[in-house]
Amino acid sequence: MSNQQHTLYLFTRYLIYVKITSMKRYYKKIVFIICIIVIFLGCSDTDTFSNRTLTAEQNKNHIISLAELYSYIKEYSPFLNDVILNNLNEKYFELSNKIMYESDKYKIYTYFEELLAVINDGHTAVFYEQGSNTPFYFLPAGVDYADGKYYLSYKENNIKIPLGSELIKINDEDTKKYLLNNIAKYIPVKTPHAFENSMIKRLLYSSQNKKIKFTFEVDKNEVNLELKYSIPQKNIGNVKFNKIPDYYDKLNKIYSSYNFSIYKIKEKYALIQIHNFWDYRMIDEFIGKIIPLLENSDHLILDIRKNSGGNSSIGFAILKILTGKTDIEISSINIKDFQRRLTPILITLAAIKDTNLKVINHDTLIKLNTFINDAKLMKAHQLLMSAEEDKILQQIDNFLMQFNEMEKLEEKLISAANKYKIHNKNITVFTSYKSGSACDNFACFCKELNIRLIGTNTKGATGNIGIFKLTNNFSIVLSLQKTMYNNMEINNKGISPDIFIMDTIEDIKNQNDPCLNFVLENL
């Protein structure tokens, strides 16, 4: 078979695997196919060509999936402008060439990270195929970020370098320079401090047995530490590392659960650490178990610095209960460039039977009508994403139940606010660049309610998301909207605090919380 014949064969095989669902997507995929043909025709050596096409055939699912991701971004991302679009095109053609001949599973994964990072969407993520062993291996030591510097945060017993030692070099290169040159390309969020923190977290895993050299400053001397990425991801949670004690550890904890930790700071002061905003049932926990512990405290500190995000409605409900302002609406928070047609769950509303829709109240149904109409239109044009019907219907049922839960939630929080009448409390909220998503929105709610924010800007990565499964079984998360506060984008900026305070390495080593100290000394 000649080179040209083999190329035509690959071209035909590729068309079989790629669904051409609209003229817009058709052109995008044609561009990709032409790119493949040009690359193959450029290979003059017969042996090299045969070897390369064998790898390309093996990688066909990854090649198709990268094209899918490229199309999804171009069609649905709300963050595209001329500059980003140009960078996206260049990065895509660069990576489509690389992925064709790549056999390393870890490197293939990074190509999807790189393409996503171009659009500066801090809410994006790539999830490796479920049910398979991931190609990620971790180091036997960890580093973290604080106030522009990096430090040793945990380690295995055999590592003698003291915890809290500053990391000054990586592979004999200045730490910041190394991260910018080697890790920044994988990082989608660009909010100051959140970007630096994300880079160091991303450094902690790589391909198996890859080596890395850290240089720490210890007693004004440089001490080298050579490490290997040797701990499989599935085992990392079982390793007992030596860690720097947290400043929460020395506080008087009076309650702890998956969702909350409550600390009695001193007379009339209570700190409520909110770990997440995931589950509506945590409102029942807050009303039944947390509020009774707060009745004798005049000063409440809500700490979301380590909050993992979730549903913004839950955070808003907590604030409504604490302030007693149960009927308030936040009009200064809105969305822009909402890509309605994309969301896999909302798109499939067209498949819901009329009986299912009756469980939604009239106002909610009106809000959903635009999504339903879009879904019907897409179905008519065969633009629906493929999925098993039963699975989709279950997703829809869960979605509808969530709307019912929100209605019940309003009743609960009004009852709780009226019963406990704790809205005369002095409330302060601690924020951090590590907390985004629902935490960004929570900070907006606080601003509107005149609740004081202390700490750093939030992460600046919030909004509704779409989750897409690619041909290679990777799952991709994309933002579907821009979230605005007072007509300013939250993305890559975050919500700024009223009082900016950031931990230093010395604070962390000494279990000193400068935000808490400020409250106790000044408020």
C-alpha positions as CSV (number, residue, x, y, z in Angstrom):
1,M,0.0,0.0,0.0
2,S,1.4,3.4,-1.0
3,N,1.7,6.3,1.4
4,Q,-1.2,8.1,-0.4
5,Q,-3.4,5.0,-0.3
6,H,-2.7,4.5,3.4
7,T,-3.5,8.2,4.0
8,L,-6.8,7.8,2.2
9,Y,-7.5,4.7,4.3
10,L,-6.9,6.6,7.5
11,F,-9.0,9.5,6.2
12,T,-12.0,7.1,5.6
13,R,-11.6,5.4,9.0
14,Y,-11.5,8.8,10.7
15,L,-14.8,9.9,9.0
16,I,-16.4,6.7,10.4
17,Y,-15.5,7.7,14.0
18,V,-16.3,11.4,13.8
19,K,-20.0,12.3,13.9
20,I,-20.6,15.3,11.7
21,T,-23.6,16.9,13.4
22,S,-23.8,20.4,11.9
23,M,-22.3,22.4,9.2
24,K,-20.4,24.4,11.8
25,R,-18.8,21.3,13.4
26,Y,-18.3,19.8,10.0
27,Y,-15.9,22.6,8.9
28,K,-14.0,22.3,12.2
29,K,-13.5,18.6,11.7
30,I,-12.6,18.9,8.1
31,V,-9.8,21.3,9.1
32,F,-8.6,18.7,11.6
33,I,-8.7,15.9,9.0
34,I,-6.8,18.1,6.4
35,C,-4.2,18.7,9.1
36,I,-3.8,14.9,9.6
37,I,-3.5,14.3,5.8
38,V,-0.8,17.0,5.5
39,I,1.1,15.5,8.3
40,F,1.0,12.0,6.9
41,L,1.9,13.1,3.4
42,G,4.9,14.9,4.8
43,C,6.4,11.6,5.9
44,S,8.7,10.4,3.1
45,D,10.5,7.5,4.8
46,T,8.5,4.3,4.3
47,D,9.6,2.6,7.5
48,T,9.1,5.7,9.6
49,F,5.7,6.2,8.0
50,S,4.6,2.6,8.8
51,N,5.8,2.9,12.4
52,R,4.1,6.2,12.9
53,T,0.8,5.2,11.4
54,L,0.7,2.2,13.6
55,T,0.9,4.4,16.6
56,A,-1.7,6.8,15.1
57,E,-4.1,3.9,14.5
58,Q,-3.7,2.9,18.2
59,N,-4.2,6.4,19.3
60,K,-7.3,7.1,17.1
61,N,-9.6,7.5,20.1
62,H,-7.3,10.1,21.6
63,I,-7.0,11.9,18.2
64,I,-10.7,12.0,17.8
65,S,-11.2,13.1,21.5
66,L,-8.8,16.0,21.1
67,A,-10.8,17.1,18.1
68,E,-14.0,16.8,20.1
69,L,-12.6,18.9,22.9
70,Y,-11.4,21.5,20.4
71,S,-14.9,21.7,18.9
72,Y,-16.6,21.9,22.3
73,I,-14.4,24.7,23.4
74,K,-15.0,26.7,20.2
75,E,-18.7,26.2,20.2
76,Y,-19.5,26.6,23.9
77,S,-16.9,28.4,25.9
78,P,-18.0,31.9,27.0
79,F,-14.4,33.1,27.4
80,L,-13.2,33.2,23.8
81,N,-11.9,36.4,22.2
82,D,-9.7,37.0,19.3
83,V,-6.4,36.5,21.2
84,I,-7.6,33.3,23.1
85,L,-9.1,31.9,19.9
86,N,-5.8,32.4,18.0
87,N,-3.9,30.7,20.9
88,L,-6.4,27.9,20.9
89,N,-6.0,27.2,17.2
90,E,-2.2,27.2,17.4
91,K,-2.2,25.0,20.5
92,Y,-4.7,22.5,19.0
93,F,-2.6,22.0,15.8
94,E,0.5,21.7,17.9
95,L,-1.0,19.0,20.1
96,S,-2.9,17.2,17.3
97,N,0.5,16.5,15.8
98,K,2.1,15.4,19.1
99,I,-0.8,13.1,20.2
100,M,-0.7,11.2,16.9
101,Y,2.6,9.5,17.7
102,E,2.5,9.6,21.5
103,S,2.4,6.3,23.4
104,D,2.9,7.6,27.0
105,K,-0.5,7.7,28.7
106,Y,0.5,10.5,31.1
107,K,1.7,12.7,28.3
108,I,-1.5,12.1,26.3
109,Y,-3.5,13.3,29.4
110,T,-1.3,16.5,29.6
111,Y,-2.2,17.4,26.0
112,F,-5.9,17.7,27.1
113,E,-4.8,19.8,30.1
114,E,-2.8,22.1,27.8
115,L,-5.6,22.7,25.4
116,L,-8.1,23.5,28.2
117,A,-5.6,25.8,29.9
118,V,-5.5,28.1,26.9
119,I,-9.0,29.4,27.4
120,N,-8.3,30.7,31.0
121,D,-11.4,29.1,32.5
122,G,-10.5,28.3,36.1
123,H,-13.5,25.9,36.4
124,T,-12.2,23.5,33.7
125,A,-10.8,20.1,34.5
126,V,-9.8,16.8,32.8
127,F,-10.8,13.5,34.4
128,Y,-9.0,10.4,33.4
129,E,-11.2,7.5,32.2
130,Q,-13.2,5.9,35.0
131,G,-12.4,2.4,36.0
132,S,-8.9,2.4,34.7
133,N,-5.6,2.8,36.5
134,T,-4.5,6.4,36.2
135,P,-0.9,7.0,35.0
136,F,-0.3,9.5,37.8
137,Y,2.4,9.0,40.4
138,F,3.1,11.2,43.4
139,L,6.2,12.3,45.3
140,P,7.0,11.1,48.8
141,A,7.0,14.8,49.9
142,G,4.8,17.8,49.2
143,V,5.2,21.5,48.8
144,D,2.7,24.3,49.3
145,Y,2.4,28.1,48.6
146,A,2.2,31.0,51.0
147,D,2.7,34.7,50.3
148,G,4.7,34.4,47.1
149,K,6.9,31.6,48.4
150,Y,7.0,27.8,48.4
151,Y,7.7,25.5,51.3
152,L,7.9,21.8,52.4
153,S,4.4,21.0,53.8
154,Y,4.6,17.2,54.3
155,K,7.1,14.4,53.9
156,E,7.9,10.7,54.6
157,N,9.8,9.8,57.7
158,N,13.1,9.2,56.0
159,I,13.3,12.8,54.7
160,K,15.4,14.9,57.1
161,I,14.7,18.4,55.8
162,P,12.6,20.3,58.3
163,L,9.0,20.9,57.5
164,G,8.4,24.6,56.6
165,S,11.7,24.9,54.8
166,E,11.5,27.2,51.8
167,L,11.8,25.7,48.4
168,I,14.2,27.9,46.4
169,K,15.1,25.8,43.3
170,I,13.7,23.0,41.2
171,N,16.1,21.1,39.1
172,D,18.7,23.8,39.8
173,E,16.4,26.5,38.4
174,D,14.7,29.2,40.5
175,T,11.4,27.8,41.7
176,K,9.1,30.4,40.2
177,K,10.9,30.3,36.9
178,Y,10.8,26.5,36.7
179,L,7.0,26.5,37.4
180,L,6.3,29.1,34.8
181,N,8.5,27.3,32.2
182,N,7.2,23.7,32.9
183,I,3.9,23.7,34.8
184,A,2.0,26.9,34.0
185,K,0.9,25.5,30.6
186,Y,-1.4,23.1,32.5
187,I,-3.0,25.7,34.8
188,P,-6.4,27.2,33.6
189,V,-7.0,29.6,36.5
190,K,-5.1,32.9,36.3
191,T,-6.2,34.7,39.5
192,P,-3.1,36.0,41.4
193,H,-2.1,33.5,44.2
194,A,-4.6,30.9,43.0
195,F,-2.4,30.5,39.9
196,E,0.8,30.1,41.9
197,N,-0.9,27.7,44.3
198,S,-2.3,25.6,41.5
199,M,1.1,25.3,39.8
200,I,2.7,23.9,42.9
201,K,-0.2,21.5,43.5
202,R,0.2,20.3,39.9
203,L,3.9,19.7,40.3
204,L,3.2,17.0,42.9
205,Y,2.2,14.3,40.4
206,S,3.8,13.2,37.1
207,S,4.7,10.0,35.2
208,Q,6.0,6.9,37.0
209,N,9.7,7.1,38.2
210,K,10.3,10.5,36.8
211,K,13.0,12.2,38.9
212,I,13.0,15.7,40.3
213,K,15.5,17.7,42.4
214,F,14.4,20.2,45.1
215,T,16.7,22.7,46.8
216,F,15.6,24.0,50.1
217,E,17.0,26.7,52.3
218,V,17.8,25.3,55.7
219,D,19.6,27.5,58.3
220,K,20.8,29.8,55.5
221,N,22.3,26.8,53.6
222,E,21.1,25.1,50.4
223,V,20.1,21.5,50.9
224,N,19.3,19.3,47.9
225,L,16.6,16.6,47.9
226,E,16.3,14.2,45.0
227,L,12.9,12.5,44.7
228,K,11.1,10.1,42.4
229,Y,7.4,10.1,41.4
230,S,6.8,6.6,42.8
231,I,3.5,6.5,44.7
232,P,0.5,5.5,42.6
233,Q,-2.5,7.7,42.8
234,K,-4.6,4.9,44.2
235,N,-2.2,4.6,47.2
236,I,-1.5,8.2,48.0
237,G,-4.5,8.4,50.4
238,N,-3.1,5.6,52.5
239,V,0.4,7.0,53.0
240,K,1.0,8.6,56.5
241,F,3.1,11.7,56.0
242,N,4.6,14.0,58.6
243,K,2.7,17.3,58.2
244,I,2.9,20.8,59.6
245,P,0.1,20.9,62.3
246,D,-2.8,23.1,61.3
247,Y,-3.7,26.2,63.3
248,Y,-7.2,24.7,63.8
249,D,-5.5,21.9,65.8
250,K,-4.9,24.1,68.8
251,L,-8.4,25.6,68.9
252,N,-11.2,24.3,71.1
253,K,-13.3,22.2,68.8
254,I,-16.9,21.6,70.0
255,Y,-18.4,20.0,66.9
256,S,-17.1,18.2,63.8
257,S,-18.7,16.6,60.8
258,Y,-18.1,16.2,57.1
259,N,-19.7,19.6,56.5
260,F,-18.8,21.7,59.5
261,S,-16.3,22.2,62.3
262,I,-17.2,24.5,65.2
263,Y,-14.6,26.1,67.5
264,K,-15.2,28.0,70.7
265,I,-12.5,30.8,70.4
266,K,-13.3,32.7,73.6
267,E,-16.3,34.0,75.4
268,K,-18.9,35.2,72.9
269,Y,-16.7,34.2,69.9
270,A,-17.4,31.1,67.7
271,L,-15.6,30.0,64.4
272,I,-17.6,28.0,62.0
273,Q,-15.5,26.2,59.4
274,I,-17.7,25.3,56.4
275,H,-15.9,22.5,54.5
276,N,-18.2,22.4,51.4
277,F,-21.5,23.5,50.0
278,W,-22.3,20.1,48.4
279,D,-25.5,18.7,49.9
280,Y,-28.8,20.3,50.7
281,R,-29.1,18.1,53.7
282,M,-26.3,20.1,55.4
283,I,-29.0,22.8,55.9
284,D,-30.8,20.5,58.2
285,E,-27.6,19.8,60.0
286,F,-26.9,23.6,60.3
287,I,-30.4,24.3,61.6
288,G,-30.6,21.3,64.0
289,K,-27.0,21.0,65.3
290,I,-25.0,24.1,64.5
291,I,-27.4,27.0,65.4
292,P,-28.0,25.8,69.0
293,L,-24.2,26.0,69.5
294,L,-24.1,29.6,68.3
295,E,-26.9,31.1,70.4
296,N,-24.6,32.4,73.2
297,S,-22.0,33.8,70.7
298,D,-22.2,37.4,69.7
299,H,-19.3,37.2,67.2
300,L,-19.5,34.6,64.4
301,I,-16.6,33.8,62.1
302,L,-17.5,31.9,59.0
303,D,-14.3,30.3,57.5
304,I,-14.4,29.2,53.9
305,R,-10.7,29.2,53.3
306,K,-10.5,25.4,52.8
307,N,-14.0,25.0,51.3
308,S,-14.2,22.8,48.3
309,G,-17.2,24.5,46.7
310,G,-20.5,23.1,45.6
311,N,-24.0,24.6,45.3
312,S,-24.2,28.4,45.8
313,S,-27.8,28.2,47.0
314,I,-26.6,26.4,50.1
315,G,-24.2,29.1,51.1
316,F,-26.9,31.8,50.4
317,A,-29.3,29.8,52.6
318,I,-26.8,29.8,55.5
319,L,-26.4,33.6,55.2
320,K,-30.1,34.1,55.1
321,I,-30.6,32.2,58.3
322,L,-27.8,34.0,60.1
323,T,-28.8,37.5,59.0
324,G,-32.6,36.9,59.2
325,K,-32.9,38.4,55.7
326,T,-34.9,35.5,54.3
327,D,-36.6,37.5,51.5
328,I,-33.5,39.1,50.0
329,E,-32.4,38.6,46.4
330,I,-29.0,39.4,45.0
331,S,-29.6,41.3,41.7
332,S,-25.9,42.4,41.3
333,I,-24.8,38.9,40.6
334,N,-25.7,37.8,37.1
335,I,-24.5,35.6,34.2
336,K,-23.3,36.5,30.8
337,D,-22.9,34.6,27.6
338,F,-24.7,31.6,29.0
339,Q,-24.2,28.7,26.5
340,R,-27.7,27.2,27.1
341,R,-27.6,24.6,24.4
342,L,-24.7,22.7,25.8
343,T,-25.5,21.3,29.2
344,P,-26.0,17.6,28.8
345,I,-28.7,17.4,31.5
346,L,-30.7,20.5,30.4
347,I,-30.5,19.5,26.8
348,T,-32.2,16.2,27.5
349,L,-35.2,18.0,29.1
350,A,-36.8,17.4,25.7
351,A,-37.1,13.7,26.6
352,I,-38.9,14.3,29.9
353,K,-42.5,13.1,29.9
354,D,-45.3,15.6,30.7
355,T,-46.1,13.8,33.9
356,N,-42.6,14.4,35.2
357,L,-42.9,18.1,34.5
358,K,-45.9,18.4,36.8
359,V,-43.7,18.1,39.9
360,I,-42.2,21.5,39.2
361,N,-44.0,24.6,40.2
362,H,-45.2,27.1,37.6
363,D,-42.5,29.7,38.1
364,T,-39.7,27.1,37.8
365,L,-41.3,25.6,34.7
366,I,-41.3,29.0,33.0
367,K,-37.6,29.4,33.7
368,L,-37.0,26.0,32.1
369,N,-39.0,26.5,29.0
370,T,-36.1,28.1,27.1
371,F,-34.0,25.1,27.8
372,I,-36.8,22.7,26.8
373,N,-37.3,24.6,23.5
374,D,-33.6,24.6,22.8
375,A,-33.5,20.9,23.5
376,K,-36.3,20.2,21.1
377,L,-34.6,22.3,18.4
378,M,-31.3,20.5,18.9
379,K,-33.0,17.2,18.7
380,A,-34.6,18.2,15.4
381,H,-31.2,19.0,14.1
382,Q,-29.6,15.9,15.6
383,L,-27.3,17.8,17.8
384,L,-28.1,15.9,21.0
385,M,-25.1,14.3,22.7
386,S,-25.3,10.5,22.6
387,A,-26.2,8.8,25.9
388,E,-28.1,5.9,27.3
389,E,-31.8,6.9,27.7
390,D,-32.2,5.4,31.2
391,K,-29.1,7.2,32.5
392,I,-30.2,10.5,31.1
393,L,-33.7,10.2,32.6
394,Q,-32.1,9.5,36.0
395,Q,-30.1,12.7,35.6
396,I,-33.2,14.6,34.8
397,D,-35.0,13.1,37.8
398,N,-32.1,14.2,40.0
399,F,-32.2,17.7,38.4
400,L,-36.0,18.1,39.0
401,M,-35.6,16.9,42.6
402,Q,-33.0,19.5,43.1
403,F,-35.5,22.2,42.2
404,N,-38.0,20.7,44.7
405,E,-35.3,20.7,47.3
406,M,-34.7,24.4,46.7
407,E,-38.4,25.2,47.4
408,K,-38.3,23.2,50.6
409,L,-35.1,24.9,51.5
410,E,-36.8,28.3,51.4
411,E,-39.4,27.1,53.9
412,K,-36.8,25.7,56.2
413,L,-34.6,28.7,56.4
414,I,-37.5,31.1,57.0
415,S,-38.7,28.9,59.8
416,A,-35.2,28.7,61.3
417,A,-34.5,32.4,61.0
418,N,-37.8,33.2,62.8
419,K,-37.3,30.6,65.5
420,Y,-33.8,31.4,66.5
421,K,-33.6,35.2,65.7
422,I,-29.8,35.2,65.7
423,H,-29.5,37.9,63.1
424,N,-28.1,40.4,65.5
425,K,-24.8,38.7,65.5
426,N,-21.6,40.3,64.3
427,I,-20.5,38.2,61.3
428,T,-17.0,38.0,59.7
429,V,-16.0,35.7,56.8
430,F,-12.5,34.4,56.1
431,T,-11.7,34.0,52.4
432,S,-8.8,32.5,50.4
433,Y,-7.4,32.1,46.9
434,K,-7.8,28.3,47.4
435,S,-11.6,28.5,47.5
436,G,-13.6,29.2,44.3
437,S,-16.8,28.0,42.7
438,A,-19.6,28.4,45.2
439,C,-17.2,30.2,47.5
440,D,-16.8,33.0,44.9
441,N,-20.6,33.4,45.0
442,F,-20.7,33.2,48.8
443,A,-18.3,36.1,49.0
444,C,-20.5,38.1,46.6
445,F,-23.5,37.4,48.9
446,C,-21.5,38.6,51.9
447,K,-20.6,41.8,50.1
448,E,-24.3,42.5,49.3
449,L,-25.3,41.8,52.9
450,N,-22.5,44.1,54.3
451,I,-20.7,41.2,55.9
452,R,-17.0,41.8,56.4
453,L,-14.5,39.7,54.3
454,I,-11.0,39.1,55.7
455,G,-8.2,37.2,53.9
456,T,-7.3,37.1,50.2
457,N,-9.3,37.3,46.9
458,T,-11.3,34.2,46.3
459,K,-10.2,31.8,43.5
460,G,-12.2,33.4,40.7
461,A,-13.5,30.2,39.2
462,T,-17.3,30.0,39.4
463,G,-20.4,29.4,37.3
464,N,-22.5,26.6,35.8
465,I,-20.5,23.9,34.2
466,G,-21.1,21.2,31.5
467,I,-19.5,17.8,31.8
468,F,-18.7,16.0,28.6
469,K,-17.5,12.4,28.0
470,L,-15.0,12.1,25.1
471,T,-14.5,9.1,22.8
472,N,-11.4,8.0,24.8
473,N,-13.6,8.0,28.0
474,F,-11.9,11.2,29.4
475,S,-14.4,13.5,31.0
476,I,-14.1,17.3,30.5
477,V,-15.5,20.1,32.6
478,L,-16.2,23.4,30.9
479,S,-17.8,26.6,32.2
480,L,-21.0,27.5,30.4
481,Q,-21.2,31.1,31.4
482,K,-19.4,34.1,32.8
483,T,-20.5,35.0,36.3
484,M,-20.6,38.8,36.9
485,Y,-20.7,40.8,40.1
486,N,-21.6,44.5,39.7
487,N,-21.0,44.0,35.9
488,M,-17.4,42.8,36.6
489,E,-16.2,39.3,35.7
490,I,-15.4,37.1,38.7
491,N,-13.4,34.8,36.5
492,N,-9.6,35.1,37.1
493,K,-10.1,38.0,39.5
494,G,-12.0,36.6,42.4
495,I,-13.9,38.7,45.0
496,S,-11.6,41.0,47.0
497,P,-11.8,41.1,50.8
498,D,-12.4,44.2,52.8
499,I,-9.2,43.5,54.7
500,F,-6.4,41.7,52.8
501,I,-4.4,39.3,55.0
502,M,-2.3,36.4,53.8
503,D,-0.4,33.7,55.8
504,T,3.3,33.7,55.6
505,I,5.5,30.6,55.9
506,E,6.4,31.6,59.5
507,D,2.7,31.9,60.3
508,I,2.1,28.4,59.1
509,K,5.1,26.9,60.8
510,N,4.0,28.5,64.1
511,Q,0.3,27.6,63.8
512,N,-0.5,31.3,63.8
513,D,-3.7,32.5,62.1
514,P,-3.3,36.2,61.2
515,C,-6.9,36.5,60.2
516,L,-8.2,35.2,63.5
517,N,-5.7,37.3,65.4
518,F,-6.9,40.4,63.6
519,V,-10.5,39.7,64.5
520,L,-9.7,39.1,68.2
521,E,-7.5,42.2,68.4
522,N,-9.5,44.7,66.4
523,L,-13.1,43.7,66.2
